[in-house]
Amino acid sequence: MPLENNKVLSIVIPVYNEVNFLHRLFNQIKLYFDQPNIEVLFIDDGSTDGSSIVLKELKEKQEYKFYFKLIKLDINSGKGKAIQTGIKNCEGEYILLQDADLELDTKDAKEMFDMITKNKDIKCIFGSRYLSGKLKKNNYFFNNLIVKINSLIFNIFFSQVLSDVHCGLKILHRSVIEKIKLSVNDFGIEIDLASQIVRNNFFIYEFGVSYFFRSKAQGKKITWVDGLKSFYYLIKARFFDNSASTNLSIIYSSIYMAFVGSHFGMGLGNTLFIIIFFIIGSILGLHFKIVSSTIIFLFIFIGSLFGKGNGTTLAVLLFFLLGIFFARKSKKYFFNSKFNYYF
């Protein structure tokens, strides 16, 4: 058997009731990754369909060169928990996350691995089912819609341009893994992982991959409930999983922007303005701390002193943009100073 050290790659594969796909998956792993310096970790997430028996048999046959790790969770705990378990028990310089259901092509995983190892500046690559001219089979409209909406919301919240935040095929350098602390146990792990990577200032590259959709009858696990829960994870990741200073900034900017919104419209229109400005304020609070956020507020206040009616609205908008410009300048000026915490 291969030695347990000097692993260049760890492939983490969560498995839950995938007995019909494991032999084909194993053969594909052998085809593209059968090397002594690669370890493959199958995380059996409480399977009840015979997957555990198949994995044990594959391991015991020893018809492979890679290092085979089989970890069994006593009860089904979710994809996120399985991935966390695999990451904690892997040793590779690079960690590849691969689903067991063969919706994503293992050949694409090999291409991603070759790409990231040839360019040391790349620390993170996400597969995308929407970028390539490769083969695709997908007739599940609702799931597809949710993925695109979630990707759009993620991009707005985190200033990214990802096309497929939910794709299960990803490869990360160990330096990325060491900076993040995953905590989501279900399918929300994709949002948890992506948001923490962005927060730690790693750039996410995307690589177009093939996609072969499978139906519920074929064993697909994710449902519309998971799609709705993903909205919760997006809100949580962006507006609650922050430092104390950022949360304070969100509260502060949301309040003063709601106050600004209260000066527009009448009746129901006024309520709508307050809600819209409150949301804008919450997003501002993510990017500007107390002092720089106050600069924006002061510019808005100055703008409100000019004009009447629609003229006031135009002046407020103009001074709002000027406020953001000067707030950004102040952030850059104090970036490396002891006052950065407040900007």
Secondary structure, 3 states (H helix, E strand, C coil): CCCCCCCCEEEEEEECCCCCCHHHHHHHHHHHHCCCCEEEEEEEECCCCCHHHHHHHHHHHCCCCCEEEEEEECCCCCHHHHHHHHHHCCCCCEEEECCCCCCCCHHHHHHHHHHHHHCCCCCEEEEECCCCCCCEECCCHHHHHHHHHHHHHHHHHHCCCCCCCCCCCEEEEHHHHCCCCCCCCCCCHHHHHHHHHHHCCCCCEEEECCEECCCCCCCCCCCHHHHHHHHHHHHHHHHCCCCHHHHHHHHHHHHHHHHHHCCCCCCHHHHHHHHHHHHHHHHHHHHCCHHHHHHHHHHHHHHHCCCCCHHHHHHHHHHHHHHHHHHHHHHHHCCCCCCHHHC
